[in-house]
Amino acid sequence: MLFIRFRSSLIAALAVLCTWAAHAAAPADDPQAMTARVAACTACHGKDGRATPGGYFPRIAGKPAGYLYHQLVNFRDGRRQYRPMTHLLDHLSDDYLREIADHFASLEVPYPPPATPGLAAAVLAQGRALVLKGDAARDVPACVRCHGEAMTGVAPAIPGLLGLPRDYLNAQLGAWKTGQRHAAAPDCMAKLTDKLTSTDITAVAAWLAAQPVPVPSKAVARSALAQPLPMDCGGVQ
């Protein structure tokens, strides 16, 4: 069933891809033009980009514009590997992608309640410790050092960690660890996940996916961070 839903979403996305070129010259502030422009996105990522129940298409609504833009560029330029996304973005300009990123970043739609984790308390405690405290012995900084104390992200380029499916979080952390996902150099997430075990990744993903999203859920300003970022990250000034 999951494959059938995935195939249907992919077919729908490819079917509306042809509308992108037709609306490429339309003003970015034209609501009808933007609706047509992002139809390929919402075919997989759900209405208004709020994600779908399948678990592998993440929420993009409300994410920081800089982060969304960098991910679109990463897919287009081959740093992230997912063929449907690459096909969708292959011939789109930086300005066009920036307008799409700005559109989804501007949306404020409600989050669903978090899923029940279904894992042992010890595993969840391990995930909580890594997210909130890190592991100094392995030089692993806490997730909140970069993604904010509320884990809603830091504008303009660091995403929130809450409101994402556990399967998606597992897949992305695993992709960084195995070298299937890359970011602009220096790739701080690749360095970080190299120090994590598969058990660490499972625990972090499960604990994050079980947390409610605070209100407001928007990314905070960089000045709200209590400390400087613990690592240099490409695309994050």
VEXDREN-2710 file (C-alpha; in Angstrom, 1 decimal):
% VEXDREN-2710
k/r/px/py/pz
1/MET/0.0/0.0/0.0
2/LEU/2.8/2.4/0.8
3/PHE/4.4/1.8/-2.6
4/ILE/1.0/2.4/-4.3
5/ARG/0.6/5.7/-2.4
6/PHE/4.1/6.7/-3.3
7/ARG/3.6/5.8/-7.0
8/SER/0.4/7.8/-7.1
9/SER/2.0/10.8/-5.5
10/LEU/4.9/10.6/-7.9
11/ILE/2.7/10.4/-11.0
12/ALA/0.7/13.4/-9.8
13/ALA/3.9/15.4/-9.2
14/LEU/5.2/14.6/-12.7
15/ALA/1.8/15.3/-14.2
16/VAL/1.9/18.9/-12.9
17/LEU/5.5/19.5/-13.6
18/CYS/4.6/20.8/-17.1
19/THR/2.7/23.7/-15.5
20/TRP/5.8/25.0/-13.9
21/ALA/7.3/26.3/-17.1
22/ALA/4.0/27.9/-18.1
23/HIS/4.0/29.9/-14.9
24/ALA/7.7/30.7/-14.7
25/ALA/7.3/34.3/-15.8
26/ALA/4.3/35.0/-13.6
27/PRO/4.8/37.4/-10.7
28/ALA/5.7/35.6/-7.5
29/ASP/3.0/37.5/-5.6
30/ASP/0.2/36.2/-7.9
31/PRO/-1.6/33.6/-5.7
32/GLN/-3.0/31.6/-8.6
33/ALA/0.4/31.4/-10.3
34/MET/2.0/30.3/-7.1
35/THR/-0.6/27.6/-6.5
36/ALA/0.1/26.2/-9.9
37/ARG/3.8/26.6/-9.5
38/VAL/3.9/24.5/-6.2
39/ALA/1.4/21.9/-7.3
40/ALA/4.2/19.4/-7.9
41/CYS/5.4/20.0/-4.4
42/THR/2.0/19.6/-2.7
43/ALA/1.3/16.4/-4.7
44/CYS/3.8/14.7/-2.4
45/HIS/4.2/17.0/0.6
46/GLY/0.5/17.4/1.1
47/LYS/-1.9/20.4/1.1
48/ASP/0.0/23.6/1.9
49/GLY/3.2/21.4/2.3
50/ARG/2.0/20.1/5.7
51/ALA/3.3/16.6/5.1
52/THR/1.4/13.3/4.5
53/PRO/0.8/10.3/6.8
54/GLY/3.1/8.0/4.8
55/GLY/6.1/9.0/6.8
56/TYR/8.7/9.8/4.1
57/PHE/7.5/13.2/2.7
58/PRO/8.3/15.8/5.3
59/ARG/6.5/19.0/6.2
60/ILE/7.9/22.0/4.3
61/ALA/5.3/24.6/5.4
62/GLY/6.8/27.1/7.8
63/LYS/10.4/25.9/7.5
64/PRO/13.0/28.7/7.3
65/ALA/13.2/30.1/3.7
66/GLY/17.0/29.8/3.6
67/TYR/16.8/26.1/4.6
68/LEU/14.2/25.3/2.0
69/TYR/16.1/27.1/-0.7
70/HIS/19.3/25.2/0.1
71/GLN/17.6/21.9/0.0
72/LEU/16.1/22.6/-3.4
73/VAL/19.5/23.6/-4.7
74/ASN/21.0/20.5/-3.1
75/PHE/18.6/18.2/-4.9
76/ARG/19.0/20.1/-8.2
77/ASP/22.8/20.0/-8.0
78/GLY/23.1/16.4/-6.8
79/ARG/24.1/16.8/-3.1
80/ARG/20.9/15.1/-2.1
81/GLN/19.9/12.0/-4.0
82/TYR/16.2/11.5/-4.8
83/ARG/15.5/11.1/-8.5
84/PRO/11.9/12.6/-8.6
85/MET/13.1/15.7/-6.9
86/THR/16.1/16.0/-9.2
87/HIS/13.9/15.7/-12.3
88/LEU/11.5/18.3/-10.9
89/LEU/14.2/20.8/-10.2
90/ASP/16.8/20.1/-12.9
91/HIS/16.2/23.1/-15.1
92/LEU/14.9/25.7/-12.5
93/SER/16.9/28.8/-11.7
94/ASP/18.1/29.9/-8.3
95/ASP/15.6/32.8/-8.3
96/TYR/12.7/30.5/-9.2
97/LEU/13.6/28.1/-6.3
98/ARG/14.0/31.0/-3.9
99/GLU/10.4/32.1/-4.7
100/ILE/9.1/28.6/-4.0
101/ALA/11.1/28.5/-0.7
102/ASP/9.8/31.9/0.3
103/HIS/6.2/30.8/-0.4
104/PHE/6.3/27.7/1.8
105/ALA/8.2/29.5/4.5
106/SER/5.4/32.0/4.8
107/LEU/2.7/29.4/5.5
108/GLU/1.4/28.9/9.0
109/VAL/-0.7/25.7/9.2
110/PRO/-1.4/23.6/12.2
111/TYR/0.6/20.6/13.2
112/PRO/-1.0/17.2/13.9
113/PRO/-0.5/15.7/17.4
114/PRO/2.7/13.6/17.6
115/ALA/2.7/9.9/17.0
116/THR/3.0/7.4/19.9
117/PRO/6.7/6.3/19.9
118/GLY/6.2/2.6/20.6
119/LEU/9.8/2.1/21.8
120/ALA/11.2/1.2/25.2
121/ALA/11.6/4.1/27.7
122/ALA/15.4/3.5/27.8
123/VAL/15.6/4.2/24.1
124/LEU/13.6/7.3/24.3
125/ALA/15.7/8.5/27.3
126/GLN/18.8/8.0/25.2
127/GLY/17.4/10.1/22.4
128/ARG/16.3/12.8/24.8
129/ALA/19.8/13.0/26.3
130/LEU/21.5/13.3/22.8
131/VAL/19.0/16.0/21.7
132/LEU/19.1/18.1/24.8
133/LYS/22.7/17.5/26.2
134/GLY/24.7/15.8/23.5
135/ASP/27.6/13.5/24.4
136/ALA/30.8/15.4/25.4
137/ALA/32.8/12.1/25.5
138/ARG/32.3/11.7/21.7
139/ASP/32.4/15.4/20.9
140/VAL/28.7/15.2/19.9
141/PRO/26.9/18.6/20.5
142/ALA/23.3/18.7/21.6
143/CYS/20.8/19.2/18.8
144/VAL/19.4/22.2/20.6
145/ARG/22.8/24.0/20.2
146/CYS/22.0/24.5/16.5
147/HIS/18.3/24.0/16.1
148/GLY/17.2/26.1/19.0
149/GLU/16.1/25.4/22.6
150/ALA/12.5/24.9/21.4
151/MET/13.8/22.8/18.4
152/THR/11.7/24.9/16.0
153/GLY/14.8/26.0/14.0
154/VAL/16.9/29.1/13.6
155/ALA/16.3/31.6/10.8
156/PRO/17.2/31.8/8.0
157/ALA/18.8/28.4/7.3
158/ILE/18.5/25.9/10.2
159/PRO/15.4/23.8/10.2
160/GLY/13.2/22.7/13.1
161/LEU/13.3/19.1/14.2
162/LEU/9.8/18.7/15.5
163/GLY/6.6/17.7/13.6
164/LEU/8.6/15.3/11.3
165/PRO/7.8/11.6/11.0
166/ARG/10.1/9.2/12.7
167/ASP/10.7/7.3/9.5
168/TYR/11.8/10.5/7.7
169/LEU/14.2/11.5/10.5
170/ASN/15.7/8.0/10.6
171/ALA/16.1/8.0/6.8
172/GLN/17.8/11.4/6.7
173/LEU/20.2/10.9/9.6
174/GLY/21.0/7.5/8.1
175/ALA/21.6/9.0/4.7
176/TRP/24.1/11.5/6.1
177/LYS/25.9/8.8/8.0
178/THR/26.2/6.5/5.0
179/GLY/27.2/9.4/2.6
180/GLN/24.0/9.4/0.6
181/ARG/23.1/12.9/1.6
182/HIS/25.4/15.9/1.5
183/ALA/25.2/19.6/2.2
184/ALA/27.4/22.5/1.1
185/ALA/30.9/22.3/2.7
186/PRO/31.6/22.2/5.5
187/ASP/29.0/19.4/5.9
188/CYS/28.5/19.5/9.6
189/MET/25.7/17.0/9.7
190/ALA/27.9/14.4/7.9
191/LYS/30.6/15.0/10.6
192/LEU/28.1/14.7/13.4
193/THR/26.3/11.6/12.2
194/ASP/29.6/9.8/11.6
195/LYS/30.0/9.8/15.4
196/LEU/26.5/8.4/16.0
197/THR/25.6/4.7/16.1
198/SER/22.5/3.3/14.4
199/THR/21.0/2.9/17.9
200/ASP/21.7/6.6/18.6
201/ILE/19.9/7.6/15.3
202/THR/16.9/5.4/16.1
203/ALA/16.7/6.9/19.6
204/VAL/17.0/10.5/18.5
205/ALA/14.4/10.1/15.7
206/ALA/11.9/8.4/18.0
207/TRP/12.2/10.9/20.7
208/LEU/11.9/13.9/18.4
209/ALA/8.9/12.5/16.5
210/ALA/7.1/12.0/19.9
211/GLN/7.4/15.6/20.9
212/PRO/4.5/18.1/20.5
213/VAL/5.3/21.2/18.4
214/PRO/5.2/24.4/20.5
215/VAL/3.1/27.5/19.6
216/PRO/4.4/29.6/18.0
217/SER/6.3/27.1/15.9
218/LYS/8.3/29.5/13.7
219/ALA/12.1/29.4/13.7
220/VAL/13.8/31.8/16.1
221/ALA/16.3/34.5/15.2
222/ARG/20.0/33.7/15.4
223/SER/20.4/36.2/18.2
224/ALA/18.1/33.9/20.4
225/LEU/20.8/31.3/20.6
226/ALA/22.5/31.3/24.0
227/GLN/25.8/30.2/22.6
228/PRO/27.6/30.3/19.2
229/LEU/27.1/27.4/16.9
230/PRO/29.3/24.5/18.0
231/MET/30.3/23.6/14.4
232/ASP/30.8/25.4/11.1
233/CYS/28.1/24.5/8.6
234/GLY/27.9/25.2/4.9
235/GLY/25.0/27.6/4.1
236/VAL/24.7/28.8/7.7
237/GLN/26.5/32.1/8.1
END
